[in-house]
Amino acid sequence: MTQASEAHRTVRRRHDREIVALAVPAFGALVAEPLFVMADSAIVGHLGTAQLAGLGVASALLTTAVSVFVFLAYATTAAVARRVGAGDLPAAIRQGMDGIWLALLLGAAVIAVVLPTAPGLVDLFGASGTAAPHAITYLRISALGIPAMLVVLAATGVLRGLQDTRTPLYVAVAGFVANAVLNAVLVYGAGLGIAGSAWGTVLAQCGMAAAYLFVVVRGARAHGASLRPDAAGIRASARAGVPLLVRTLSLRAILMIATAVAARLGDADIAAHQIVLSLWSLLAFALDAIAIAGQAIIGRYLGAGDAEGARDVCRRMVQWGIAVGAVLGLLVVASRPLFLPLFTGDPLVKDAALPALVLVALAQPVCGIVYVLDGVLMGAGDGPYLARAMVVTLAVFVPAALLVPRLGGGLTALWGAMALMMLVRMLTLWLRSRSGRWVVTGATR
C-alpha cells in the first residue's frame, strides 16, 4: 500500500468517525420528536373519538406552525459551526444566543396570532362540530408552549454547531418520558381531560427549553459571552433564516399538494398515500441525521479555512447517503408484506400502496444524495441558493402532480411525480456542489 493511499484511508476513517459520532445521536433525537404526538394520541384516544379527532386537528396545526420555523435550528447550526471552526467559541455562543432570542420573539408573535384565531383555524381544517371544541382547547393551551418549542429548535442548532448531538438526544428522551408521565397524571389523575394533555405537553416543552438554556448559559458564562439580546445579531439571524424559510415553505407546499391530489384520486388512494407518506417520513429521519452531521462538520471546516477538507467530507457524506439510501430501499422492498398489514386490511388500499412503495424504495439512494447535499449547503450558509432551488423544484412538481388525475393516473403516478421532485432536487444540489461556489471560508459567509 502506498503512502498516499494510506493517508487517504486515514482521512476517510476520520471523516467516518465524525459523521457517525454526530449522526447517530441526531437520529435518536429526531425519532424521539414524533413520539410526543404518539404519546398524546395514545392517552387522549381513551377519552373518546371526539377528543382524539380534536387532538389530530390541533396537532396538525401546531406541527405546521413549528415546522415553518425549523430554520432556527438550521441557520444557527451553520453560523455557530463556522465560528467554532475559526476558534472563536465566545462568538459562536453569542451567535447562538441571537438565535435563541429570535426564537423567543417569534414564539411570542405566534401566540399573539393563534390565541384569538384558534376557532377559525380549527374550522379551516374542517373539524366536526363535536371535535372542534376539543381542538380549540388543546390548540390554545399548547400554543403557550410554542416559544419553548422554538427555543428548543434554536438551542439544538447551537449545540449541533458546537459539534454536540448527544445532549439533544438526552433532552429529547427525557422530554418524551416527562411528556408521557405528565399527560397520564393530568388527563386521568387530575381529571383535566384533553386540557391536561395540552398542559402536560407545554410543561414538558418548557422543561426541555430550560435544560437547553442551562447548557447554553453555562457555556456562555464559561467563555465570557454576553447573554443580552443584541438587535443587530437578531436581525442577522433573521436574515439568514429567510431563505431557509422559503425553502421550508416550498417543501411543505409540495407535501400538501401531493396529499390534495391523492384525496381527489379516491378513498383507497388517499388512505394508501397516508401509509406511504408515513414510511417516507420515517426513512427521512435516518437520512436527515447524516444531513445534520453535514451541517455541523461543513460549517466547522469552512470556519477553519479548510476548503479542501470541506470538499473531502462532502464527498464522503454523499457516499454515506447513497449507501444508507440503498440499504433503506432494500428494507422497504423486503418489509412490504409485513409493513402494510400494520396499517390496513383493505385489499384495495394494499393494491394501491404496493407499487408506490416500490417507487419509494427505488428513490432512496437519490433521497440520500439530496439530504446530504442539502445539509452540506446549509452548513456552508448557502441558504439563498437552497431557496431558489426549492422554488424551481416546486415549479416542476406542481404541473406534474396536477396532471396525474387529469390523465387518469393513480397513486403510483403521483409517487412518480414525487420521485421526479427528488430527482430535480438532486440535480440542482449536485450542480451547486460541483460548481464549488458554496465553498466560502471564514468565520462568517
C-alpha positions as a LaTeX table, in Angstrom:
\begin{tabular}{lrrr}
\hline
Residue & $x$ (\AA) & $y$ (\AA) & $z$ (\AA) \\
\hline
Met1 & 0.00 & 0.00 & 0.00 \\
Thr2 & 1.41 & 3.42 & $-0.99$ \\
Gln3 & 1.87 & 6.22 & 1.49 \\
Ala4 & $-0.71$ & 8.36 & $-0.36$ \\
Ser5 & $-3.26$ & 5.53 & $-0.25$ \\
Glu6 & $-2.73$ & 5.01 & 3.47 \\
Ala7 & $-3.09$ & 8.75 & 4.11 \\
His8 & $-6.36$ & 8.72 & 2.14 \\
Arg9 & $-7.69$ & 5.82 & 4.21 \\
Thr10 & $-6.75$ & 7.62 & 7.42 \\
Val11 & $-8.60$ & 10.77 & 6.36 \\
Arg12 & $-11.64$ & 8.73 & 5.30 \\
Arg13 & $-11.73$ & 6.90 & 8.63 \\
Arg14 & $-11.54$ & 10.24 & 10.47 \\
His15 & $-14.47$ & 11.55 & 8.43 \\
Asp16 & $-16.43$ & 8.36 & 9.12 \\
Arg17 & $-15.89$ & 8.70 & 12.87 \\
Glu18 & $-17.03$ & 12.33 & 12.79 \\
Ile19 & $-20.13$ & 11.51 & 10.75 \\
Val20 & $-21.15$ & 8.58 & 12.94 \\
Ala21 & $-20.45$ & 10.46 & 16.18 \\
Leu22 & $-22.82$ & 13.26 & 15.14 \\
Ala23 & $-25.39$ & 11.38 & 13.03 \\
Val24 & $-26.29$ & 8.52 & 15.38 \\
Pro25 & $-27.33$ & 10.70 & 18.36 \\
Ala26 & $-29.03$ & 13.11 & 15.94 \\
Phe27 & $-31.10$ & 10.21 & 14.57 \\
Gly28 & $-32.17$ & 9.27 & 18.09 \\
Ala29 & $-33.27$ & 12.83 & 18.83 \\
Leu30 & $-35.19$ & 13.05 & 15.55 \\
Val31 & $-37.05$ & 9.81 & 16.24 \\
Ala32 & $-37.94$ & 10.98 & 19.76 \\
Glu33 & $-39.76$ & 14.08 & 18.44 \\
Pro34 & $-42.78$ & 12.35 & 16.80 \\
Leu35 & $-43.15$ & 10.19 & 19.89 \\
Phe36 & $-44.62$ & 13.25 & 21.66 \\
Val37 & $-47.65$ & 13.18 & 19.37 \\
Met38 & $-47.90$ & 9.39 & 19.60 \\
Ala39 & $-47.94$ & 9.52 & 23.42 \\
Asp40 & $-50.59$ & 12.25 & 23.40 \\
Ser41 & $-52.70$ & 10.26 & 20.92 \\
Ala42 & $-52.46$ & 7.05 & 22.95 \\
Ile43 & $-53.58$ & 8.78 & 26.15 \\
Val44 & $-56.24$ & 11.07 & 24.65 \\
Gly45 & $-57.61$ & 8.25 & 22.50 \\
His46 & $-59.07$ & 6.61 & 25.59 \\
Leu47 & $-61.11$ & 9.73 & 26.36 \\
Gly48 & $-63.23$ & 9.32 & 23.24 \\
Thr49 & $-63.32$ & 9.67 & 19.46 \\
Ala50 & $-64.22$ & 13.37 & 19.53 \\
Gln51 & $-61.25$ & 14.17 & 21.78 \\
Leu52 & $-58.87$ & 12.18 & 19.58 \\
Ala53 & $-60.19$ & 13.89 & 16.45 \\
Gly54 & $-59.73$ & 17.27 & 18.12 \\
Leu55 & $-56.18$ & 16.36 & 19.06 \\
Gly56 & $-55.48$ & 15.35 & 15.47 \\
Val57 & $-56.58$ & 18.73 & 14.10 \\
Ala58 & $-54.77$ & 20.75 & 16.78 \\
Ser59 & $-51.57$ & 18.70 & 16.44 \\
Ala60 & $-51.57$ & 19.22 & 12.66 \\
Leu61 & $-51.85$ & 22.98 & 13.18 \\
Leu62 & $-49.12$ & 23.05 & 15.83 \\
Thr63 & $-46.78$ & 20.86 & 13.79 \\
Thr64 & $-47.21$ & 23.14 & 10.79 \\
Ala65 & $-46.63$ & 26.27 & 12.86 \\
Val66 & $-43.45$ & 24.94 & 14.46 \\
Ser67 & $-42.00$ & 23.23 & 11.35 \\
Val68 & $-42.13$ & 26.53 & 9.47 \\
Phe69 & $-39.51$ & 27.85 & 11.89 \\
Val70 & $-37.13$ & 24.89 & 11.61 \\
Phe71 & $-34.68$ & 27.37 & 10.06 \\
Leu72 & $-33.93$ & 28.40 & 13.65 \\
Ala73 & $-32.04$ & 25.12 & 14.02 \\
Tyr74 & $-30.53$ & 25.02 & 10.54 \\
Ala75 & $-29.24$ & 28.60 & 10.32 \\
Thr76 & $-27.95$ & 28.57 & 13.89 \\
Thr77 & $-26.05$ & 25.31 & 13.35 \\
Ala78 & $-24.21$ & 26.69 & 10.32 \\
Ala79 & $-23.38$ & 30.06 & 11.90 \\
Val80 & $-22.18$ & 28.58 & 15.20 \\
Ala81 & $-20.14$ & 25.83 & 13.49 \\
Arg82 & $-18.27$ & 28.40 & 11.39 \\
Arg83 & $-17.17$ & 30.28 & 14.48 \\
Val84 & $-16.21$ & 27.05 & 16.19 \\
Gly85 & $-14.02$ & 26.24 & 13.19 \\
Ala86 & $-12.48$ & 29.70 & 13.40 \\
Gly87 & $-11.60$ & 29.01 & 17.04 \\
Asp88 & $-13.83$ & 31.75 & 18.46 \\
Leu89 & $-16.08$ & 29.99 & 20.98 \\
Pro90 & $-17.37$ & 33.20 & 22.65 \\
Ala91 & $-18.57$ & 34.49 & 19.26 \\
Ala92 & $-20.07$ & 31.07 & 18.47 \\
Ile93 & $-22.13$ & 31.09 & 21.66 \\
Arg94 & $-23.03$ & 34.75 & 21.16 \\
Gln95 & $-24.34$ & 33.83 & 17.70 \\
Gly96 & $-26.36$ & 31.03 & 19.28 \\
Met97 & $-27.89$ & 33.43 & 21.83 \\
Asp98 & $-29.03$ & 35.67 & 18.98 \\
Gly99 & $-30.87$ & 32.70 & 17.50 \\
Ile100 & $-32.48$ & 31.91 & 20.86 \\
Trp101 & $-33.66$ & 35.50 & 21.33 \\
Leu102 & $-35.11$ & 35.41 & 17.81 \\
Ala103 & $-36.94$ & 32.18 & 18.73 \\
Leu104 & $-38.50$ & 33.87 & 21.77 \\
Leu105 & $-39.67$ & 36.84 & 19.71 \\
Leu106 & $-41.16$ & 34.62 & 17.01 \\
Gly107 & $-42.81$ & 32.43 & 19.66 \\
Ala108 & $-44.48$ & 35.45 & 21.25 \\
Ala109 & $-45.73$ & 36.57 & 17.83 \\
Val110 & $-47.20$ & 33.12 & 17.11 \\
Ile111 & $-49.04$ & 33.10 & 20.46 \\
Ala112 & $-50.48$ & 36.52 & 19.67 \\
Val113 & $-51.84$ & 35.16 & 16.37 \\
Val114 & $-53.01$ & 31.70 & 17.46 \\
Leu115 & $-54.92$ & 32.52 & 20.66 \\
Pro116 & $-57.58$ & 34.78 & 19.09 \\
Thr117 & $-57.77$ & 32.89 & 15.77 \\
Ala118 & $-57.89$ & 29.32 & 17.17 \\
Pro119 & $-61.61$ & 28.77 & 16.38 \\
Gly120 & $-61.14$ & 29.97 & 12.79 \\
Leu121 & $-58.04$ & 27.83 & 12.28 \\
Val122 & $-59.80$ & 24.73 & 13.59 \\
Asp123 & $-62.78$ & 25.43 & 11.32 \\
Leu124 & $-60.42$ & 25.90 & 8.35 \\
Phe125 & $-59.08$ & 22.39 & 8.92 \\
Gly126 & $-62.62$ & 21.02 & 8.74 \\
Ala127 & $-63.05$ & 19.81 & 12.31 \\
Ser128 & $-66.51$ & 18.40 & 13.05 \\
Gly129 & $-68.88$ & 20.08 & 15.49 \\
Thr130 & $-68.09$ & 17.54 & 18.19 \\
Ala131 & $-64.31$ & 17.62 & 17.70 \\
Ala132 & $-63.90$ & 21.40 & 17.29 \\
Pro133 & $-64.25$ & 22.38 & 21.00 \\
His134 & $-61.59$ & 19.86 & 21.99 \\
Ala135 & $-59.30$ & 21.04 & 19.17 \\
Ile136 & $-59.69$ & 24.69 & 20.22 \\
Thr137 & $-58.95$ & 23.85 & 23.87 \\
Tyr138 & $-55.84$ & 21.85 & 23.00 \\
Leu139 & $-54.61$ & 24.42 & 20.47 \\
Arg140 & $-54.96$ & 27.42 & 22.77 \\
Ile141 & $-53.21$ & 25.77 & 25.70 \\
Ser142 & $-50.47$ & 24.17 & 23.59 \\
Ala143 & $-49.80$ & 27.48 & 21.84 \\
Leu144 & $-48.42$ & 28.74 & 25.15 \\
Gly145 & $-45.60$ & 26.24 & 24.71 \\
Ile146 & $-44.63$ & 27.43 & 21.21 \\
Pro147 & $-41.90$ & 29.83 & 22.46 \\
Ala148 & $-40.36$ & 26.89 & 24.33 \\
Met149 & $-40.59$ & 24.72 & 21.22 \\
Leu150 & $-38.83$ & 27.36 & 19.14 \\
Val151 & $-36.16$ & 27.83 & 21.81 \\
Val152 & $-35.58$ & 24.07 & 21.64 \\
Leu153 & $-35.06$ & 24.38 & 17.88 \\
Ala154 & $-32.60$ & 27.27 & 18.19 \\
Ala155 & $-30.71$ & 25.77 & 21.14 \\
Thr156 & $-30.49$ & 22.44 & 19.32 \\
Gly157 & $-28.84$ & 24.35 & 16.48 \\
Val158 & $-26.38$ & 25.90 & 18.95 \\
Leu159 & $-25.31$ & 22.51 & 20.31 \\
Arg160 & $-25.11$ & 20.94 & 16.86 \\
Gly161 & $-22.89$ & 23.83 & 15.78 \\
Leu162 & $-20.73$ & 23.11 & 18.83 \\
Gln163 & $-20.45$ & 19.52 & 17.48 \\
Asp164 & $-22.67$ & 18.17 & 20.28 \\
Thr165 & $-25.61$ & 15.97 & 19.20 \\
Arg166 & $-25.60$ & 13.84 & 22.36 \\
Thr167 & $-27.14$ & 16.48 & 24.63 \\
Pro168 & $-30.13$ & 16.99 & 22.27 \\
Leu169 & $-30.65$ & 13.22 & 22.35 \\
Tyr170 & $-30.65$ & 13.11 & 26.14 \\
Val171 & $-33.00$ & 16.10 & 26.38 \\
Ala172 & $-35.36$ & 14.64 & 23.76 \\
Val173 & $-35.59$ & 11.29 & 25.56 \\
Ala174 & $-36.13$ & 12.97 & 28.94 \\
Gly175 & $-38.75$ & 15.24 & 27.38 \\
Phe176 & $-40.62$ & 12.29 & 25.91 \\
Val177 & $-40.70$ & 10.47 & 29.25 \\
Ala178 & $-41.81$ & 13.63 & 31.11 \\
Asn179 & $-44.49$ & 14.30 & 28.50 \\
Ala180 & $-45.93$ & 10.78 & 28.81 \\
Val181 & $-45.97$ & 10.90 & 32.63 \\
Leu182 & $-47.42$ & 14.41 & 32.82 \\
Asn183 & $-50.11$ & 13.56 & 30.27 \\
Ala184 & $-51.20$ & 10.47 & 32.19 \\
Val185 & $-51.24$ & 12.30 & 35.53 \\
Leu186 & $-53.07$ & 15.41 & 34.31 \\
Val187 & $-55.53$ & 13.66 & 31.97 \\
Tyr188 & $-56.58$ & 10.86 & 34.32 \\
Gly189 & $-55.17$ & 11.64 & 37.77 \\
Ala190 & $-56.27$ & 15.29 & 37.80 \\
Gly191 & $-59.28$ & 14.63 & 35.56 \\
Leu192 & $-58.45$ & 17.52 & 33.20 \\
Gly193 & $-59.21$ & 15.58 & 30.03 \\
Ile194 & $-57.72$ & 16.88 & 26.77 \\
Ala195 & $-56.71$ & 20.12 & 28.53 \\
Gly196 & $-54.48$ & 18.01 & 30.78 \\
Ser197 & $-52.77$ & 16.53 & 27.74 \\
Ala198 & $-52.10$ & 20.01 & 26.39 \\
Trp199 & $-50.73$ & 21.26 & 29.72 \\
Gly200 & $-48.55$ & 18.15 & 30.01 \\
Thr201 & $-47.02$ & 18.86 & 26.62 \\
Val202 & $-46.47$ & 22.54 & 27.46 \\
Leu203 & $-44.73$ & 21.66 & 30.73 \\
Ala204 & $-42.54$ & 19.04 & 29.01 \\
Gln205 & $-41.55$ & 21.51 & 26.27 \\
Cys206 & $-40.76$ & 24.20 & 28.85 \\
Gly207 & $-38.63$ & 21.70 & 30.76 \\
Met208 & $-36.71$ & 20.85 & 27.59 \\
Ala209 & $-36.17$ & 24.54 & 26.82 \\
Ala210 & $-34.95$ & 25.12 & 30.38 \\
Ala211 & $-32.48$ & 22.25 & 30.07 \\
Tyr212 & $-31.10$ & 23.65 & 26.82 \\
Leu213 & $-30.85$ & 27.16 & 28.24 \\
Phe214 & $-28.98$ & 25.84 & 31.26 \\
Val215 & $-26.37$ & 24.22 & 28.99 \\
Val216 & $-26.04$ & 27.25 & 26.70 \\
Val217 & $-25.95$ & 29.80 & 29.53 \\
Arg218 & $-23.29$ & 27.76 & 31.36 \\
Gly219 & $-21.20$ & 27.74 & 28.18 \\
Ala220 & $-21.71$ & 31.47 & 27.71 \\
Arg221 & $-20.53$ & 32.25 & 31.21 \\
Ala222 & $-17.56$ & 29.91 & 30.89 \\
His223 & $-16.37$ & 31.72 & 27.75 \\
Gly224 & $-17.39$ & 35.25 & 28.69 \\
Ala225 & $-20.11$ & 35.55 & 26.03 \\
Ser226 & $-22.88$ & 38.09 & 26.58 \\
Leu227 & $-26.41$ & 36.82 & 27.24 \\
Arg228 & $-28.14$ & 40.11 & 26.48 \\
Pro229 & $-30.24$ & 40.49 & 23.32 \\
Asp230 & $-28.35$ & 42.19 & 20.52 \\
Ala231 & $-30.60$ & 43.84 & 17.93 \\
Ala232 & $-28.03$ & 43.62 & 15.13 \\
Gly233 & $-27.31$ & 39.95 & 15.87 \\
Ile234 & $-31.02$ & 39.09 & 15.99 \\
Arg235 & $-31.60$ & 40.84 & 12.67 \\
Ala236 & $-28.67$ & 38.94 & 11.15 \\
Ser237 & $-30.14$ & 35.65 & 12.39 \\
Ala238 & $-33.49$ & 36.57 & 10.88 \\
Arg239 & $-31.91$ & 37.47 & 7.53 \\
Ala240 & $-30.04$ & 34.16 & 7.43 \\
Gly241 & $-33.29$ & 32.34 & 8.18 \\
Val242 & $-35.45$ & 33.94 & 5.47 \\
Pro243 & $-34.07$ & 31.87 & 2.55 \\
Leu244 & $-34.40$ & 28.69 & 4.61 \\
Leu245 & $-37.97$ & 29.70 & 5.44 \\
Val246 & $-38.69$ & 29.96 & 1.71 \\
Arg247 & $-37.13$ & 26.53 & 1.21 \\
Thr248 & $-39.22$ & 25.01 & 4.01 \\
Leu249 & $-42.47$ & 26.58 & 2.81 \\
Ser250 & $-41.82$ & 25.29 & $-0.72$ \\
Leu251 & $-41.24$ & 21.79 & 0.60 \\
Arg252 & $-44.38$ & 21.95 & 2.76 \\
Ala253 & $-46.35$ & 23.10 & $-0.28$ \\
Ile254 & $-45.15$ & 20.05 & $-2.23$ \\
Leu255 & $-46.31$ & 17.69 & 0.50 \\
Met256 & $-49.68$ & 19.46 & 0.85 \\
Ile257 & $-50.28$ & 19.42 & $-2.91$ \\
Ala258 & $-49.41$ & 15.72 & $-3.07$ \\
Thr259 & $-51.95$ & 14.98 & $-0.32$ \\
Ala260 & $-54.61$ & 17.14 & $-2.00$ \\
Val261 & $-54.09$ & 15.31 & $-5.32$ \\
Ala262 & $-54.22$ & 11.92 & $-3.58$ \\
Ala263 & $-57.55$ & 12.91 & $-1.99$ \\
Arg264 & $-59.00$ & 13.51 & $-5.47$ \\
Leu265 & $-58.00$ & 10.01 & $-6.56$ \\
Gly266 & $-60.42$ & 8.26 & $-4.18$ \\
Asp267 & $-60.66$ & 6.89 & $-0.66$ \\
Ala268 & $-58.39$ & 3.89 & $-1.26$ \\
Asp269 & $-55.71$ & 6.06 & $-2.85$ \\
Ile270 & $-55.68$ & 8.72 & $-0.13$ \\
Ala271 & $-55.55$ & 6.00 & 2.54 \\
Ala272 & $-52.66$ & 4.32 & 0.74 \\
His273 & $-50.95$ & 7.70 & 0.26 \\
Gln274 & $-51.02$ & 8.37 & 4.01 \\
Ile275 & $-49.41$ & 4.98 & 4.64 \\
Val276 & $-46.69$ & 5.54 & 2.05 \\
Leu277 & $-46.09$ & 9.12 & 3.24 \\
Ser278 & $-45.68$ & 7.94 & 6.84 \\
Leu279 & $-43.00$ & 5.49 & 5.72 \\
Trp280 & $-41.35$ & 8.19 & 3.58 \\
Ser281 & $-41.19$ & 10.44 & 6.64 \\
Leu282 & $-39.73$ & 7.67 & 8.80 \\
Leu283 & $-36.99$ & 6.96 & 6.26 \\
Ala284 & $-36.24$ & 10.67 & 6.13 \\
Phe285 & $-35.16$ & 10.61 & 9.78 \\
Ala286 & $-32.23$ & 8.31 & 9.01 \\
Leu287 & $-31.10$ & 10.42 & 6.06 \\
Asp288 & $-31.69$ & 13.70 & 7.86 \\
Ala289 & $-29.34$ & 12.55 & 10.63 \\
Ile290 & $-26.49$ & 12.47 & 8.09 \\
Ala291 & $-27.56$ & 15.90 & 6.83 \\
Ile292 & $-27.37$ & 17.27 & 10.39 \\
Ala293 & $-23.85$ & 15.89 & 10.70 \\
Gly294 & $-23.09$ & 17.61 & 7.41 \\
Gln295 & $-24.33$ & 20.98 & 8.65 \\
Ala296 & $-22.09$ & 20.84 & 11.71 \\
Ile297 & $-18.96$ & 19.40 & 10.08 \\
Ile298 & $-19.01$ & 21.51 & 6.92 \\
Gly299 & $-19.55$ & 24.71 & 8.87 \\
Arg300 & $-16.59$ & 23.88 & 11.10 \\
Tyr301 & $-14.26$ & 23.11 & 8.20 \\
Leu302 & $-15.18$ & 26.29 & 6.33 \\
Gly303 & $-14.83$ & 28.36 & 9.50 \\
Ala304 & $-11.34$ & 26.93 & 9.95 \\
Gly305 & $-10.46$ & 27.93 & 6.36 \\
Asp306 & $-10.06$ & 24.30 & 5.26 \\
Ala307 & $-11.77$ & 24.34 & 1.85 \\
Glu308 & $-10.22$ & 21.05 & 0.73 \\
Gly309 & $-11.27$ & 19.34 & 3.95 \\
Ala310 & $-14.85$ & 20.58 & 3.38 \\
Arg311 & $-14.84$ & 19.13 & $-0.15$ \\
Asp312 & $-13.42$ & 15.82 & 1.09 \\
Val313 & $-16.00$ & 15.38 & 3.82 \\
Cys314 & $-18.75$ & 16.39 & 1.37 \\
Arg315 & $-17.73$ & 13.60 & $-0.98$ \\
Arg316 & $-17.59$ & 11.10 & 1.87 \\
Met317 & $-21.03$ & 12.09 & 3.16 \\
Val318 & $-22.51$ & 11.68 & $-0.32$ \\
Gln319 & $-21.14$ & 8.14 & $-0.31$ \\
Trp320 & $-22.77$ & 7.61 & 3.08 \\
Gly321 & $-26.06$ & 8.99 & 1.77 \\
Ile322 & $-26.08$ & 6.66 & $-1.24$ \\
Ala323 & $-25.16$ & 3.62 & 0.88 \\
Val324 & $-27.73$ & 4.32 & 3.61 \\
Gly325 & $-30.36$ & 5.09 & 0.96 \\
Ala326 & $-29.68$ & 1.79 & $-0.80$ \\
Val327 & $-29.98$ & $-0.15$ & 2.46 \\
Leu328 & $-33.24$ & 1.63 & 3.32 \\
Gly329 & $-34.59$ & 0.87 & $-0.15$ \\
Leu330 & $-33.85$ & $-2.83$ & 0.24 \\
Leu331 & $-35.52$ & $-2.81$ & 3.67 \\
Val332 & $-38.65$ & $-1.23$ & 2.19 \\
Val333 & $-38.89$ & $-3.91$ & $-0.51$ \\
Ala334 & $-38.27$ & $-6.74$ & 1.96 \\
Ser335 & $-40.70$ & $-5.44$ & 4.59 \\
Arg336 & $-43.65$ & $-4.61$ & 2.33 \\
Pro337 & $-45.59$ & $-7.81$ & 3.19 \\
Leu338 & $-45.15$ & $-7.07$ & 6.90 \\
Phe339 & $-45.50$ & $-3.28$ & 6.81 \\
Leu340 & $-48.84$ & $-2.86$ & 5.05 \\
Pro341 & $-50.92$ & $-5.16$ & 7.33 \\
Leu342 & $-49.92$ & $-2.95$ & 10.27 \\
Phe343 & $-51.97$ & $-0.13$ & 8.74 \\
Thr344 & $-54.75$ & $-1.71$ & 6.73 \\
Gly345 & $-56.56$ & $-4.93$ & 5.88 \\
Asp346 & $-58.32$ & $-3.40$ & 2.86 \\
Pro347 & $-57.08$ & $-5.14$ & $-0.32$ \\
Leu348 & $-57.81$ & $-2.03$ & $-2.41$ \\
Val349 & $-55.57$ & 0.09 & $-0.20$ \\
Lys350 & $-52.84$ & $-2.56$ & $-0.29$ \\
Asp351 & $-53.03$ & $-2.78$ & $-4.10$ \\
Ala352 & $-52.67$ & 0.99 & $-4.37$ \\
Ala353 & $-49.80$ & 1.18 & $-1.90$ \\
Leu354 & $-47.62$ & $-1.70$ & $-3.14$ \\
Pro355 & $-46.35$ & $-0.17$ & $-6.43$ \\
Ala356 & $-45.95$ & 3.23 & $-4.73$ \\
Leu357 & $-43.74$ & 1.59 & $-2.11$ \\
Val358 & $-41.56$ & 0.18 & $-4.88$ \\
Leu359 & $-41.02$ & 3.73 & $-6.17$ \\
Val360 & $-40.20$ & 4.88 & $-2.65$ \\
Ala361 & $-37.62$ & 2.09 & $-2.36$ \\
Leu362 & $-36.02$ & 2.93 & $-5.71$ \\
Ala363 & $-35.85$ & 6.62 & $-4.80$ \\
Gln364 & $-33.98$ & 6.15 & $-1.52$ \\
Pro365 & $-30.40$ & 6.40 & $-2.90$ \\
Val366 & $-31.47$ & 9.62 & $-4.65$ \\
Cys367 & $-33.00$ & 10.82 & $-1.36$ \\
Gly368 & $-29.70$ & 10.04 & 0.35 \\
Ile369 & $-27.82$ & 12.33 & $-2.03$ \\
Val370 & $-30.46$ & 15.06 & $-1.68$ \\
Tyr371 & $-30.47$ & 15.08 & 2.12 \\
Val372 & $-26.70$ & 15.06 & 2.36 \\
Leu373 & $-26.13$ & 17.87 & $-0.14$ \\
Asp374 & $-28.97$ & 19.84 & 1.45 \\
Gly375 & $-27.13$ & 19.55 & 4.78 \\
Val376 & $-23.79$ & 20.44 & 3.19 \\
Leu377 & $-25.14$ & 23.63 & 1.62 \\
Met378 & $-26.93$ & 24.57 & 4.84 \\
Gly379 & $-23.68$ & 24.09 & 6.74 \\
Ala380 & $-22.00$ & 26.33 & 4.19 \\
Gly381 & $-24.64$ & 29.03 & 4.77 \\
Asp382 & $-25.78$ & 28.75 & 1.15 \\
Gly383 & $-29.42$ & 29.44 & 2.03 \\
Pro384 & $-30.27$ & 31.74 & $-0.91$ \\
Tyr385 & $-29.35$ & 29.02 & $-3.40$ \\
Leu386 & $-31.36$ & 26.41 & $-1.46$ \\
Ala387 & $-34.38$ & 28.72 & $-1.59$ \\
Arg388 & $-34.08$ & 29.22 & $-5.36$ \\
Ala389 & $-33.55$ & 25.50 & $-5.93$ \\
Met390 & $-36.68$ & 24.58 & $-3.96$ \\
Val391 & $-38.80$ & 27.15 & $-5.80$ \\
Val392 & $-37.62$ & 25.60 & $-9.10$ \\
Thr393 & $-38.43$ & 22.14 & $-7.74$ \\
Leu394 & $-41.90$ & 23.30 & $-6.70$ \\
Ala395 & $-42.47$ & 24.77 & $-10.17$ \\
Val396 & $-41.63$ & 21.41 & $-11.76$ \\
Phe397 & $-43.64$ & 19.33 & $-9.28$ \\
Val398 & $-46.92$ & 21.27 & $-9.34$ \\
Pro399 & $-47.84$ & 20.67 & $-13.01$ \\
Ala400 & $-46.58$ & 17.08 & $-12.86$ \\
Ala401 & $-48.77$ & 16.35 & $-9.81$ \\
Leu402 & $-51.84$ & 18.17 & $-11.13$ \\
Leu403 & $-51.66$ & 16.22 & $-14.39$ \\
Val404 & $-51.99$ & 12.90 & $-12.55$ \\
Pro405 & $-55.79$ & 12.95 & $-12.07$ \\
Arg406 & $-56.37$ & 14.69 & $-15.40$ \\
Leu407 & $-54.55$ & 11.95 & $-17.27$ \\
Gly408 & $-56.28$ & 9.22 & $-15.28$ \\
Gly409 & $-53.19$ & 8.30 & $-13.31$ \\
Gly410 & $-53.36$ & 6.70 & $-9.87$ \\
Leu411 & $-51.28$ & 6.78 & $-6.74$ \\
Thr412 & $-48.30$ & 5.20 & $-8.49$ \\
Ala413 & $-48.24$ & 8.10 & $-10.96$ \\
Leu414 & $-48.44$ & 10.59 & $-8.10$ \\
Trp415 & $-45.46$ & 9.00 & $-6.40$ \\
Gly416 & $-43.73$ & 9.04 & $-9.75$ \\
Ala417 & $-44.14$ & 12.82 & $-9.56$ \\
Met418 & $-42.68$ & 12.71 & $-6.05$ \\
Ala419 & $-39.70$ & 10.76 & $-7.39$ \\
Leu420 & $-39.33$ & 13.35 & $-10.16$ \\
Met421 & $-39.33$ & 16.05 & $-7.49$ \\
Met422 & $-36.43$ & 14.34 & $-5.71$ \\
Leu423 & $-34.53$ & 13.96 & $-8.99$ \\
Val424 & $-34.90$ & 17.69 & $-9.66$ \\
Arg425 & $-33.69$ & 18.46 & $-6.14$ \\
Met426 & $-30.72$ & 16.15 & $-6.64$ \\
Leu427 & $-29.83$ & 17.80 & $-9.94$ \\
Thr428 & $-29.98$ & 21.35 & $-8.55$ \\
Leu429 & $-27.97$ & 20.43 & $-5.45$ \\
Trp430 & $-25.42$ & 18.38 & $-7.40$ \\
Leu431 & $-24.81$ & 21.24 & $-9.83$ \\
Arg432 & $-24.20$ & 23.60 & $-6.93$ \\
Ser433 & $-21.86$ & 21.18 & $-5.18$ \\
Arg434 & $-19.89$ & 20.67 & $-8.40$ \\
Ser435 & $-19.59$ & 24.41 & $-9.00$ \\
Gly436 & $-17.70$ & 24.94 & $-5.74$ \\
Arg437 & $-19.45$ & 28.27 & $-5.19$ \\
Trp438 & $-20.66$ & 27.06 & $-1.80$ \\
Val439 & $-17.06$ & 26.82 & $-0.55$ \\
Val440 & $-16.70$ & 30.19 & 1.19 \\
Thr441 & $-14.26$ & 30.08 & 4.09 \\
Gly442 & $-14.09$ & 32.26 & 7.20 \\
Ala443 & $-15.95$ & 32.82 & 10.46 \\
Thr444 & $-18.84$ & 34.39 & 8.52 \\
Arg445 & $-20.05$ & 33.82 & 4.99 \\
\hline
\end{tabular}
